[in-house]
Amino acid sequence: MKTGYLIGIIVVMLIIVIGGYFLFQSKSAPETTNTGNIVSSGNNVKINNFVFSPATLTIKVGDSVTWTNNDNTQHTVTSDTGSELASSTLAKGQTYSHIFNTAGTYDYHCSIHTSMKAKIIVE
């Protein structure tokens, strides 16, 4: 009888912990805007249907950009010239983030599907 009681307590505790985790995840505050080296949020590029969207994104120096692969196939984020952008291969649901510390235009593509092209403009 004591074993059943202990198992019941453990199950209830697991439910509370797991429920709290999901509650915290859905209520967590968004990342705040930059002061010093903390970067602003909201600069997102979606990879969907073999397209980077938006195809052109304008940001400020010090901002970060996060790419999210929503396709069922793998993609990369790779600089056209230089090595500023060099993600690993991103499977569905994976992300790649980069902080842009220098003004300029950064053209990039998917190294697997080279017709996928886009650019980041840093002011």
JOCOR-V396086 format. One record per backbone hydrogen bond with DSSP energy under -1.0 kcal/mol. CO is the residue of the C=O (numbers start at 1). NH is the residue of the N-H. E is the energy in kcal/mol with one decimal. If there is no record, write none. Layout:
CO|NH|E / CO|NH|E
This chain:
1|5|-1.8 / 2|6|-2.5 / 3|7|-2.4 / 4|8|-2.2 / 5|9|-2.1 / 6|10|-2.5 / 7|11|-2.6 / 8|12|-2.3 / 9|13|-2.5 / 10|14|-2.5 / 11|15|-2.3 / 12|16|-2.2 / 13|17|-2.6 / 14|18|-2.9 / 15|19|-2.6 / 16|20|-2.4 / 17|21|-2.1 / 18|22|-2.2 / 19|23|-2.3 / 20|24|-2.6 / 21|25|-2.4 / 22|26|-1.9 / 23|27|-1.2 / 24|28|-1.0 / 35|38|-1.4 / 42|44|-1.2 / 43|66|-2.4 / 45|68|-2.2 / 46|53|-2.6 / 47|70|-3.1 / 51|48|-2.3 / 53|46|-3.0 / 55|119|-2.6 / 57|121|-3.0 / 59|123|-2.7 / 60|63|-2.1 / 63|100|-2.8 / 65|98|-2.1 / 66|45|-2.7 / 67|96|-1.9 / 68|47|-2.9 / 69|93|-3.7 / 75|90|-3.6 / 77|87|-2.6 / 78|109|-2.5 / 85|79|-2.6 / 90|75|-1.7 / 91|94|-2.3 / 94|69|-2.5 / 96|67|-3.3 / 98|65|-2.3 / 100|62|-4.0 / 104|122|-3.5 / 106|120|-2.1 / 107|80|-2.5 / 108|118|-2.2 / 109|78|-2.6 / 113|116|-2.5 / 116|110|-1.4 / 118|108|-2.7 / 119|57|-1.9 / 120|106|-3.3 / 121|59|-2.9 / 122|104|-2.2
